[in-house]
Amino acid sequence: MVDDLRADDHEAWSRLHRGYLDFYESTRPDEVSAIVWGWLTDPAHELECLVVRKAAGSEPVGIAHLRPFIRPLHGSVAGFLDDLFVAPGHRGSGAVDALLRGVQERARERGWTTVRWITRASNTRARSTYDRLAVQTDLVTYDLAVD
């Protein structure tokens, strides 16, 4: 079952977020998670989180952080899926498919024209799911340092 993150999900979200950071071998301090949690619980902030639960009322076993982005080339607004993570013990259970369907539904509700995300080329297990549900583009991403 997919629904919105709730304030009482903080502990479970923290574990999942830490798992996501560990997967990407991030050494970011706990303060980063506190900042992200603050964004997610601020109704005025554009970042939102969908969670997947095994049953209504149970704690989340997966998270999806998403936000809008402007597409000037198309004159539209789309969604960007910043982070997608399912606890290892729940992979293969349909949780990722459910989360991506939830993201797709949220995009429809928001009037977004598409949802975009990036992943590592070596993330083959996730990519097999993404290849089944979405279209890989030929875009190449760059990061321009500002400090």
N, C-alpha and C positions, 0 to 999 in steps of 0.2 A: 504494500500500500504506500503510495506517494502522497506526501502532504508538505505543508510549510514547516519550517523550523519553528520551534516554540522555545520560550525562555527556559523551560525546565529540561530542555535537551542539551544544556550547556556541557555537562560532563561527558555525555556520549559524543557530542559534536567535537569536543576537545580531543578525545581519543582518536576519532576518525581523522580529524585535521592533522594530528601528530602522525598518524599512519601515512597520510598523504605526503607530508613533509619528509618522513623517513624514506618512503618509496623513491622520492626524487633526491634523496641524499642531501636534504637541506639542513643546514646547521643554524637556521634562524632561531633567535631566542624566543622564549615564551611570550615576550612582549608583542611579537608579531601576531600570535594567535589572539591576544587580548585586543589588538587593534581590529583584526578581522571580525571577531565576535561583536565588537562595538558597532562596526558597520552593519553587520547582519541584523542587529537588534534595534537599529535606528531606522524608523519608518521613512525618514527623509533621505536616507542613503540609497543609491541606485543598486547596490549589490544585494542580492537576495539568495536564499538557500532553500532548495527542496531537499527533502530527506525521504529515504525509503525505509519502511518498517516491516517487520514480519507480520505484524497484526496491528490493528488500531490500538493506540495507547501504549504500544511497546516502544522501546528505545530505538533510535535510528541505527541501521546497519550500513547506511551509505549516504553520501552527501553530494550535492551538485550546487556549485556557486555560479550564478549567472547574472548578467547585467546587459543593458542595452548598449548598442554602439551605432553611430550614425554612418550611413553609406552614401556619401555625396555623389558618387558615380551613378548610383541608382535612384537617388532622391528618396531613400527609405531608411527605416530604422530596423536593425537586426539584433539578434541576441548573441552574446559571447559567453560561452561556457568556460569559465576560468579554471575550475577545478571539478573533477569527477573522481570519486573514490568510494569503493565498497570494501568493507572489512574482508580480509582474506577468507575467513570461514564461511562467507556468504557468496563468494564468487561462484558462478556456475548455477546459481539458484534462480536466475531471472531478474535479480535485483538491478543489474545495470540496464537491462532492457526496460524495466519499469521506470527507472530514473530518466532514461532518455525519452521515453514516451511522455513522462511528466514534464520534462523540459520542452518537448514539442508542443504539448497542450498549453503550457504557460506562454510560449511564443505566440501561439494563435490568439490567446486571450489578450496579449499585449499588442497585437497587430504587427509583430516582427515578421520580416520577409524570409528570414533564414536563421539558423543558429550555427555559429562557427566555433571551432575549438582547435587546439593544437595538442600534439602528444609527441613523445620521443619516437623516432623511427624504430628503436629497439623494443618498444612496448608492444610486442607481437600479440600477446593474448588479448589485450584491449583492442588493438587494431583489427583483429578478426571480427570482433563485435561491431566496431565502427564501420568496417567495410560492408557488413551485412545491412546496417541501418542507415548509413549516410554515404555521401560521395566524397572521395578524397580529391582535393583540388591540386592544381599544380603551383599554388602559391608557395613562396619561400619567405620565411619570416626573418627579420633582423631586429636587433636591439641596439639602439643608439644610446650610449652612456651619456649622462648629463652631469656627472660629478667628476 
